[in-house]
Amino acid sequence: MDASIPARLPALRCRSLLALALLTACGSSNNSGTANDPDGSGQTQKYVVLRPNIGLDLSKVASFAVVGAGTGGQPFWSGGDTGTLIATLEGQGLVALMLNGDVSPVALTEMSDGSTSTANQPAISAIYATPQWVLMSAGWQLPQPQPDGQTKFLDCQTIAVHRPDGAMYCASIGIRHTGTNGEDLEYPVHANSSGSVVFLLSSDSLNRNIVYKLVAGPKGEPSASLVDAKLHPNWFVVNASGDMLVQSNSSASSQDGALMEIRPVDGADPVTVTGAHNAYSIAGAPTGTNADTFYVVNGGGGGWPFDGTIRVLKKVSGIFQETDVAISMPDMNCSGLFPLADGHYMFCGGQSGLHLARALVDGQVQTSPKLVAFTGIANPNAVGGLPFRVGGGVFYLLGKGASGRFFARHNGLIQQDIPLSPNIELLSMSATTSGGLDIVGVDDTTNSKVRATIKPGATEVTILSAEGVSLAEVVVFTRIN
């Protein structure tokens, strides 16, 4: 353990985060006496608990990764920027990728007496980092012995790691994974700039999307509360202060069952945003004087065709003012607003081919955007619904050209081409926070599952590992009477 990490909190082995309530402790501190000795034998019964501290200085961690078998169609690693370091690892589980290049396995559990436990580690399916918290989707249950000798299981859907001190907590609420495209547009966790307020997408008992607001309690422990039981978001984004712009299904909706509104962070009444809008038309809030401004690309056809208007929702003295700014781009159909090297760009198509259009510069709408054409692409290829991914200030477009499939990586200024083997069938791709691209696919020539990465700035795909895919040629059905 790093010397900068505080000493272990005495007697705390697991913490449970409950919606609408402050965190409560669980583990050995809640299972003393007869709970630890259910049969009266005088022997302490050991059981698996969540460690009270992750045991790492998170300021020295570049990212986390999950190695080994992936679950639920998720990539084999999560957290961003992990692909180049996983090739030599064996086994499976959570690892920390340190800034100095070291790779450290991370044990999230231990035994109730504090001894090391290498078994019963939770399977992490996704990782979301915010300025104050690292949230991990676990879908896990902790066994808790009871005084009557029975075992009760504590539901731990989400593990929350406090970044300043490494303290760990578990929550019974899960994080809803909407979509597989990996862009910020579908990111289910958002925080304000300081990280003091976090919003996460979850689900209710009717399998509807709901949002929880997570803040720190009086002792630093996380506390989550439901934003609104009637709010069922399709997507949402958060500005620097923590105001939430959300599109949701509502009986009061007037546009195809969807209502867009701003939920102020201070709990003031929601502000309805007028007009027709699209899930792929929200920019991340720029920094500086426009940090609390939202931008919406108006498009009655879901952004296609683009109608040439960006709605600016600027916060002035606590009040959001709507202004529509017209953009002149003849014959272009555009959607999205993505942060690249020198501004926010839209992805556009037209008779002259595929383009990027610089629509925002320093938070100001460009009425005549600079157009940057993609070269060499005859047809874009969609993976998980879209042919592109955005992250780390670059835009990856998968397309087919004269020499086969390739990735066109563009930062708004320069295009770089990265060829893709015709034998690789892509299953998922995810842009990393430093401008790389993580890939999962199948090599059709060897029937192997492939993990690969494009390193930031590199112009080749690096295969990290391949493992055989087992398929039964004959399946026998058995009758059950």
N, C-alpha and C positions, 0 to 999 in steps of 0.2 A: 504493500500500500504506500502511496506517495505520502511524504511527510507533511504535505500541506492539507491532507484530509483530516478532519477532526476525528477524535477517538470514537469508537463504537458507542452508540447510544445504549446505555445499560437496559437490559431486559426486553428491549423492543426487537422483535423478530419479523414482524409483518405489520403492515398498516393497510387499512381498508378505506378507500374513498367512496363515500355514498352520496348519491345525488341529493341535493337539497339539504345536506347536513355536513357539518365539519367532520374531518377525518377522525376515525377512532382506531385505537391500537388493537392489534390482535397478535396471536402467537404465544410464546411461552409466558409472557406477562399476563395473558388472559387465560392461561391453562395451568395454573399452579395447583398444588395440593392434589385433590382427587382427580382433577382433569388430567394430570400428568401421571397418575398412578391409578388407572381405572379398575384394576383387578385387586388392589390392596396388597400387592406383593412387596411393596417398598422399593420396587425397581422403577426408575424413571423411564417413561416411554418416549423415545425419540421420534420425531416426525419432521417432515420437510417444511421449511418456512422460507419466506422471502428475506434475503439479507437486508439489514437496516441501511446499509451503505454499499454503493457499487464498488468502492475501493479504488477509484481512479480519480486523478485530477482532470476533470473534464475540460479544463482550459488547454490541456495538452493533447486532447483527442481530436483527430481530424474528422473522423466519422466512425459509425458502427457498421458492422456487416453481419449478415447471417449466412453461414456457409453450410453446405450439405444440401439435403433435399428441401426444395421449396414447397410451399403449400398454397392451395387455392388459386393457382395461376399466377402467384406473385413471383417476381424475379428472385433469383437465388441469392441476391444480396440487396440490401436496402440502406438508405441513408446517404447515398451519393458518393462518388469518387472512390469506390471500393474495388473496382474490377481489376486494376493493375496489381493488386497486392494479394489476391486470393489464390493464385494459381498453385502455390506451393503448400497450401493448407490441406490438412486431412481431417476427416471426421465431420461433425456438424455442430452447430451452436452459434452463439453470439461471440463476436470478437470485436475488439477496439483497434482501430487503425490510428496509431499515434502520429503526431506531427513530425517526429524524428524518423519515421519510417518503420518503427517496430510494430509488430502485430501481437496483441495480448488477448488470449482467451478470457472471456468474462463469465463468471459463475454468478447467476442471479439468486440462487438459493443456497441454503446451508441446512444443517440439522438444528433442531430446537435447542440443543445444548451448545451450539456455536461451532460444532465440528464441521469439517468440510464435507460437502455433498456434491458429487459429480453426476449423480443420476437425477432423474426427475426435473431436469431443467425445462422451463417453459419454451415452447416453440414460438419464436417471434416471427410474425408474418409481415409486419410493416413497422417503419420507424419514422417519427416526425419530430424534428428539432425546432424549438422556439428559443428566444433569448434566455428564458429562465428554466424551461423544462424540456426534457427529452421524453416523448411519449412513445411507448411500444405496445403494439397490439399483440396480446398474448393468448386470449381464449383459453384460460388455464384455471384449474381448481386446486386449492390448497387444502389438504386434509387436516382437520382439527379434532383431536380426541375429545370426547365428552365425559362428564362424570359417570354416566351410566355404562361406559365402556364402548359405546357406539362411536362412529366417526362421522363428523359433519364436514361438508366440503364448502370452503369459502370461495365464492366466484371471483376470479381475478381476470377480467377481460382486458384491462389496460394497466400497464406498469408505468408509473410516472417517476422520473429521475430528476431531482432538483440539481440544476447545473452548478450553482455556487458551492454546494457542499457535498453533492453526491448522494444525499438521502433518497431512499426509495420508498414508494408507496404503491398500493394496488387498488384498482377501482372495479366495481361491479358493472360499470357502464363500458360499452365497447365503442370503438371508432369505426364508423361506416366507411367502407372503401367504395367510393363511387367511381366507376370507370377504371380503365387500365392505361390511360394515355400518358400519365406522368407529368402533365403540365400543371402550372399553378391554377389553371381554370377548374380543375377537378380536385384540387388539394383539399382534403377534408379537415385540416387543422390550420387555423390562422391566429396570429397574435398581433397586438399593437407593437409599436416600435421598441418600447421598453421591455416587453414581455410580461408586464404585470397583469394583463388580461389575455386569456386564451379562449378561443371558441373552437369546439370540436363537434363534428357531425356524428350523430349516433342514430339509433332507431328505437321505436317504441314497440309494444307488444303486438301491434297490428302491422309491423314491418314498414312503418312510415318514417321518413327522415325527420329527425329532431335535432336541435342544437343545444349543447350545454355550454355554459360560461364558467371557466375555471379561473379562480383567483387564489392567492395565498391567504391562509387563515392567520390568526393572531400569533401563532408560534411557528409560522412559515409553512405549515402543512397545507396541501391543496384542498380546496373546497369547490365543488361543482354544483351549479344550480341550473335548472331548466329555464331557457330563455322564454319560451311561450309554448304551451302544450298544443296550441292551434297553428304553430308555425312549422310547416313541412317543406323545407328548402329543396329546390333543385340544385342550387349552388349558392355560395356567398363569398364575399371578400371583406377585408377589414382594413381601415385606414390607420394612419400612424397613432391617432388618439385611442382607437378601439371602437369607433363607430362601425356598424356592420351594414353593408349593402347586400340585400338578399332577394332572390327571386324564389317565390314559394307557391305551392298549390293552396288555393283558398276559395271558399264559397263566395267571397267578395271579389274574386278576380274577374277582370273584364277582357283579358287578352289570352285566349286559349287556355283558360284555367290557371294562368300564372299571374302573380302580383309581385311587382318590384317595389321595395320600400327600404328606407334607411332606419335602422334601429340604433338610436343614439346610445353611446356607452354610459351616459349618466342616467339612463332609465326614462328619459323624456318620451313623450308620445311619438310613435312611428311617423315617418314622413313618406307619403306615397309618391313614387316617381311616375310621372305620366308618360304615355306613349308606349310603343311596342319595342320589345327588347329581346336579346338573344343571349344564351348562356356562354357563347364564345366571343363576347364583345366587351369584356371588362379588363381594364388595365390594373396592374398593381399600382398602388398609390406611389407617386414619385416622392422623392425626398425634398427637403427645403421648404419654400413658402407654399408649395402645393401638396404638402404631405397629407392633408386631410381632404383632398379633392378626389372625387370619383369621376371616372370617364366611362361613358356608355356609348357604344357604337349602335346607332339606331338602324334597324333594318326590319321592315314589316315581314320579309320572307325569311326570318331567322338569320339575317346578315347576308343572305344570298338571294337577290342581288343587293349590293351595298347601295344605300340611298344617298350617300354623300353627306351625312350629318353625324357629328360627335356631340353628345350632350355632356356638358361640363357641370358637375354638381359641386360647387365650391362652397366651403364652409366659411361664413363671414359672421363674426360675433356670435357663434353658436348656432347660426341659421344657415341651412343649405339653400343656395340660390341656383336655379336651373338656367342654363344658357345653351342654346343650340348653335353650333358653329358649322357652317356649310363648307364642304371640301369639294374641290373640282378635280375629278379623276374620270374623264370620259372612258366609257367602255370597260370599266373595271368592276369586278365583283369581289368584295373584300370582307374579311372577318378577322376578329381578334385584335389585340393590342399587346405586343410582346416587347419587353425591354432588351434591346441590343446595344451595340457599342456606342451609338451616338443619338439614341432616342428610342421611342416606342414605335414599333412597326406593325402594320397590318399585312396579312397574307392575302394576295390578290391573284385573280385569274382573269383572262380576257382573250380576245382574238389574237393578241400579240404574244401570248404565253403567260407563264407564271412569274409573279413579281413580289417584291417586298415594297411597301409604301411607308415612308417615314411620316407618321401622322402627328406625333407629339415630340417636341424638343423642349426640355426643361419645363415640362408641364404646360406648354403652350401649343394649341392646335395649329397645325400647318394647313392653311387653306389650299395650297398647291403643293402636295407632298412630293418629295423626291422619290422617284421610282427606280428600283434596282431589279433588273431582270435576272432570273435564273437561266443559266446557259446549259445546253446539252440535254435537257430533260424533255422527253417526248410525252411521257405519262407518269403521273405520281402514283405510288403504290401505298395503299392504306394498310396499317397494322393496328388492330384494336380500334378501328373506326376512323383513324386519321393517318395521313402520310407524314406528319411532322411531329417533332418534339422540340421544346425550347427549354434552355437552362444555361446558367453561367454566361449569359450575354451572347449566346449563339443560337442559331435556328438550324435544325437538322431537317432536311427534306429528302425522303426516300423516293427515288424515281427510276425510270427506265430510260436509257439512252441508246446510242448507236452500238455501244460495246457491252450492253447488259445493264443490270441494276447497279446503282451506286447511291451513296449518301452525298448530298450537296450541303456542306456546312457553310453558313453565311452569318457574318456578324453585322450586316448592314453595309459594310464597306468592301469586303473581299469574300469571294466564293472559293472554297476548297472542296475537291472531289475525293471521295473515298470509295473504291470499288468493293462490291459485295459478291462473294462467290455465288454462282448460280445454283449450287447444291444446297445452300442454306435456306430453309423455310423459317421465316421469322415468326415467333410467337409473341414476343413483347420487346419493347425498347423503351428506355428511360434516360432522359438527359440528366447529367449530374450537375452539381452546383458550381463546378469549375469549368464546365464546357465540354465534358466528355459525354460518351453515350454507352450505356450498359445494354447488352443484348442477350436474349435467350431465344434459341431456335433449335431446329433439328437438321442434321446433316443427312440428306436423303441417300447419299451413296453408302453410308455406313450405318444408317438408322440409329444415330447417336444423338443424344441431347447435348446441345452445345451452349457453353457460356462464353461470351466474348465481350470485348470492350473496344471502344475507340478512345484512345488517350487524348486529352486536351491538346489541340494543335497537330496531332498525328494525322497522317493520310493513309492509314491502313487499319484493317480490323485485326485485332489480336485475339486469337482463340486461347481461352484460359483453360478450359477443360471440356472433355466429352465423355459421356457415359452411355452404355448401351441401353436401348429402349426395348423392354420385353413385351412382345405381343404374342398372344396365343393364336395359332393358326386354326385350331379346331376348338370350338366351345361346345360342350355337352350340356344340354338342359336337363335338369332333374325335376321330375314331377313330384309335387308335395300334395299328399292327400289330406 
